[in-house]
Amino acid sequence: MRLACSRGPGACAPAAAGSSVVTEALDIDMLATLAQVVETATAAYDAYDHARALETTEQFFWTFCDDYLELVKERAYGSQGEAGQASAVAALRLAIDVMLRLLAPVLPFATEEVWSWTHEGSVHTAAWPTVDEIGVEAQHGGLLTLVSQALIGVRRAKTDAKASQKTPVTRAVLAGPALLTFAADDLKAVGRIAELEITEADEIAVVSIELGELPAA
């Protein structure tokens, strides 16, 4: 929530539906994935398959928390300029808004509390989320998964070198699908990579990595 409120007074107002502010490829892919979750969970609830609805929502929730938040946090704080920050914050706000309503049937008290931070009224009387509300079309399908895999590879390389995850990378060469280039700046920011080269390949792999020195405390 702190990331989603990182643009000053009024930043935590309820998310606007289908915000055109979301322009970054990684943000669009995350929201397009969320739209699929809304579609699947809604159909499951309509069929009284509550377990399927929860499973689908939970899987996305953990991907959002473990991968997406980590990848965009630097941009959400403004590391890539105002447009990049606006896209990240708008996507975060919209995703949180939608997930609260998806989880409200099974986490009634927790979702009500978080909803009250940014909304008047109850989450339990709010409109159910829709695909149209999210308002994005998949353009770079699978990008979030690819970038998450690349980040895992960079972190594993640091671990194998017995280096802190805060250690800067002076240069890294990654192999992977060309789609990965659409989120190269986010990957550089979270991986602390000064120079990043991406060579086209079917699978994600760290070809080489050169570690710098941690700044003196």
N, C-alpha and C positions, 0 to 999 in steps of 0.2 A: 504494500500500500504506500509505503514511503516513496518508492520510485514513481508511482502513478501520481503522486502529489508534488512532484519536483519542479513545478513551473510557477510557483508563487501563489498569491491570493486568488481564490476561485478555481484553482487547478483541480480540486477534489469535488467539483460539481458533478452531477450525474453525467455519464458518458453520452455523447451524441450518437444517435443511430447512424450507421453507415458513413462514418466520418471520412471526408475526402482528404483529411490531414494525413492519413496513413499512406505513406508513399514508399517506404523502404521495403525491399523484397522480402526480408526475413519477417517483418511485421505482417505483411500481407499473407505470407504462407502460414504463419501461426493462426491468423484469423480465419483463413480458408479451411484449415484443419478443424478449428473450433466450430465452424458452420456445419461440417460433416458430423461432428459430435452432437450438435443440437438436433440435426435431422434424425440421427440414429436413436438418441435418447428419447426424443419425442415419440417416435414410432414405437419404441419399447414400452413407454408408459401407456400409450394408447392400447397396446396389446396386454396390459397388466403384467408385463415382464419387468418388474422393478429391479431385479438383480442385473439384467442386461443393461438397463439404463444407468445404474450406479457404476457398473464395471467400465462402461464406455467413458463416463464422465471422470472417474478416478484416474484412468489411464492418461487422459489428457491433462488432468490437474497435475500429476507428478511430472510429466514432460514439461509442462509450463514452468513449474517450480524449479526443477533440477537443471533444465537446459535453457529454456528461453530467457528466464530472468537473468541467469548468469551471462548469457550472450549479449543482452542489450543494456545491462546496467550502466556501463560506461557511457553509452550514447544517451541513455535516459537522463544522465546528469550533465549532458551537454558537450561531451568530448568531440562530437562530430558536427557541431554547429546547431543553429536553431531549428532548421528543417528536420534534421535527423532526430533531434530531441523531441520535437513535436510529434513526429510519427511514432516513436517508441512510447511516449506517454499516452497518446490517444489510443494506441493498440492495447496497452496495459490496462487502461481504465475500462475500455469496452470489454476486454476479456474477463476482467474481475467481475464486472457488472453481470455478464452473462453466466459465469460460473456460479455466482452466488444464487441465482435463480434456479440453475440446474441442480444444485446441491440442497436447496431449501427443503425439499420433501424428506430428506434423510438426515439433515443436520439443522433442524429448525431453530435451535437457540443460537448456535454459533453464526449462522448466516444472518439471522435477524440482527445480531449485535453489529456485525461488520457492515451490513446494509445501512444501519442507522447512522454510520459515520458520514455518509455522503447523500442520503436520501431522506425525504419526509415520508412518513407512512411505513407500512410493513412490507417486507419482501414477499410475504405470503399472500398479499393482495396485488402485487405487481404483475404486469402482463408476463406471460411465459415467453422466453426468448424465441426468436425466429431467425431463419437463415437470412431473410430480407433485412432484418435489423442489423446484422453484421455487415452486410453491404459490400463485400469484396468478392472477387472472382479469382480462383486459383490461377496463378501465372507462373509460379516456379515450384510446382509440386514436389515435395520431399526435401526442400532446402533446409528446413529446420533439422531434420534427421541427419543430413549430410554434415552440416556445420557442427552439430553435437558430436558426431563421430570424429571429426577433425580435431575438435578441442580435446576430446579424450586422448587422442594420439599425441598431441603436444604435451599434455600433462603427464602422460606415461613416459615420454622421452625425458622430461625433467626429473621424474621420480627415478628412472633408471640411471640418470646421471648423479643421483643423490643430491639434487638441487631443490631449493625451495620453489614452490609454485609462484612466488613473487619474483623469482629471478627473471630479468629481462632476456629476451631472445634477440640477438643482433641480426640473425638471418635464419629463415626456415624455408625449406622446399617441401611442399606437400603435393602428393599425387591424388587425383580424384576427378570426378565428373566436372565438366566446365561450369555447371550450375553453381558450384561452390564459390565462384568468383563474385556472385551477386551479394555475398555476405562477407567478403574478404576484410572489409574495414572493421566489422564487429569482431571477427576472429582475431585480427591483429590487436584490437584494444584489450580483449579479455585475456589473450595469451601473452600480452606484453611483448609483441613481436614488432620490431622496427622495420624489417624488410621481409616481405612474404612473396614467394613465387609459387604459383600453382601450375603444375603440369597435368595435362589431361590424361586420365586413366579411368578404368571402370570402377576400381575400388579405392577407398580412402587409405592412404599410407603416408607416414612421415619419412620422406626420402633422406633428408638431412636437417640438422638443427645445430645452430651455433649459439651457445649461451654466453651472456654477458656477466657482469659483476653486479651484485646487489649494491645499491647506494649505501654509503656509510650511515649508520644510525645517528 
